[in-house]
Amino acid sequence: MSPDPAASGPVRSAAELNAQIRALWWHPAVPLTREQRAEYERLCAELARVERGGVTAADPTRVLPAA
């Protein structure tokens, strides 16, 4: 099975991912739609991978393994 091209690409920084998470869920009292919740979970999973890998800035030469 070949890797999913959408799952690979430049690694985004933790700061960039945090900003996207904050922009998506701008107020905790406002519930997310099903699609927003899926995006939130994807961003959180990507952030966890970045933090485990010790990546602090975007590195276009490093790609995450396909999930």
URJOQUI-V473745 format. One record per pair of residues at least 6 apart in sequence whose C-alpha atoms are under 8 Angstrom apart, sorted by the first residue. I is the first residue (numbers start at 0). J is the second residue. Records with the same first field share a line. If there is no record, write none. Layout:
BEGIN
I: J, J
END
This chain:
BEGIN
2: 64, 65
3: 65
6: 63, 64, 65, 66
7: 62, 63, 64, 65
8: 59, 61, 62, 63
9: 57, 58, 59, 60, 61, 62, 63
10: 49, 56, 57, 58, 59, 61, 62, 63
11: 49, 56, 57, 58
12: 49, 54, 55, 56, 57
13: 46, 49, 50, 54, 55, 56
16: 42, 43, 45, 46
17: 46
19: 42
20: 39, 42, 43
23: 35, 39
24: 31, 39
49: 55
END
